[in-house]
Amino acid sequence: MDRRKFIQQSTAAASLTAIGGLTFPSFTTKKKKHITILHTNDTHSHLEPFDASHYKYANKGGVARRATLVENIRKENPNTLLFDAGDIFQGTPYFNYFGGELEFKLMSMLKYDLATLGNHDFDNSIDGFYKQLPNAKFNFVSANYDFKNTILDTHVKPYQIFIKDGIKIGVFGLGIKLEGLVQPKLYKETNYLDPIEISQDMSRILKEDEKCDLVICLSHLGYHYNNNPNMISDLNLAKATKYIDLIIGGHTHTFLPKPTLVKNSIDKNMLVNQVGCYGINVGRVDFYFDKENNTVSQGNTILV
């Protein structure tokens, strides 16, 4: 399918809630609106903390601790969104036995707002993923997986829009090329579309057509590949687009202490972040908007 036709058809079906430019000026004493973005990636079915004797991640992680952390931040700032950048499945016996049911139920209890799909989320096949969707009280987005001829058609939208304190936040998803990572029989007729071209189109739609104040990409492309620096990655995606304000990444299990500041295609600042794997960390990025919806941002990684 032609990518522009795909975008047009997808966006026509994707209007879910409803969104100015992002710069990084200094604020005066004007009243600011505060949006907090929390995020995880590559949790890989790690529901419990690591044992105290673990060689690397002793006594770290665990969904219950994450729940407490998220709850406290929501009390601090009700204008908080919680996202996941994929690879929710595969990594512990919980997935092998329950097939993803517990992961989705627990994420729903934590009130995740949105997630995208990683390659391991196809490990029980596209049908297995679909089977668990009723347990997810949140949506999935992916703009470059064309699910038209699969069971996920209409169940995964290209983007979703949130409104927090009058700020319109558009979020779209991107997935890595499944060929070579996942057996074709598992993802069936899912069609992979070029992430950069899709991102250029999708971010333009969110910024210009939907008038979003903030554009966020949930990406499972990987942060960067030193052995193949030209391979599509979050850093390369950031440099090739102009309307994305924050890329929340996954796949490469990259532990970043704080978001990476990247110059986009028009030499403006934007952020790329990823917080490792296994639920050990939660990423936090805070955006502060003045009356004209200009913003400043700050981010850090929180150890669970």
HUZILIN-V769541 format. One record per backbone hydrogen bond with DSSP energy under -0.5 kcal/mol. CO is the residue of the C=O (numbers start at 0). NH is the residue of the N-H. If there is no record, write none. Layout:
((CO NH) (CO NH))
This chain:
((1 5) (2 6) (3 7) (4 8) (5 9) (6 10) (7 11) (8 12) (9 12) (10 13) (13 15) (20 22) (22 294) (32 34) (32 288) (34 286) (35 37) (35 80) (36 284) (37 82) (38 282) (39 84) (40 278) (41 277) (42 45) (44 46) (46 62) (49 58) (50 53) (50 58) (53 57) (56 59) (59 49) (61 65) (62 66) (63 67) (64 68) (65 69) (66 70) (67 71) (68 72) (69 73) (70 74) (71 75) (72 76) (77 79) (78 35) (80 37) (81 112) (81 113) (82 39) (83 115) (85 41) (86 43) (87 44) (91 90) (91 94) (91 95) (92 96) (93 97) (94 98) (97 100) (99 103) (100 104) (101 105) (102 106) (103 107) (104 108) (105 109) (106 111) (107 110) (112 138) (113 83) (114 140) (117 120) (118 121) (119 122) (121 124) (123 127) (124 128) (125 129) (126 130) (127 131) (128 131) (128 132) (129 132) (131 134) (132 135) (134 136) (138 114) (139 156) (143 145) (143 192) (144 146) (145 190) (146 149) (149 152) (151 154) (151 155) (154 156) (156 141) (157 172) (159 170) (161 168) (163 166) (166 163) (166 168) (167 169) (167 212) (167 213) (168 161) (169 215) (170 159) (171 217) (172 142) (173 219) (177 180) (177 181) (181 179) (182 185) (182 186) (183 187) (185 125) (186 189) (189 191) (190 145) (193 197) (194 198) (195 199) (196 200) (197 201) (198 202) (199 203) (200 204) (201 205) (202 206) (203 207) (203 208) (204 208) (204 209) (205 211) (213 169) (214 244) (214 245) (215 171) (216 218) (216 247) (217 173) (219 175) (221 233) (222 234) (223 225) (224 227) (225 228) (227 230) (232 236) (233 237) (234 238) (235 239) (236 239) (236 240) (237 240) (240 264) (244 270) (245 216) (245 247) (246 248) (246 272) (247 218) (249 221) (249 251) (252 254) (253 255) (253 275) (256 300) (259 261) (259 271) (261 263) (261 269) (263 266) (267 263) (269 261) (270 246) (271 259) (272 248) (273 255) (274 276) (276 279) (279 303) (281 301) (282 38) (283 299) (284 36) (285 297) (286 34) (287 295) (288 32) (289 292) (293 289) (295 287) (297 285) (299 283) (300 302) (301 281))
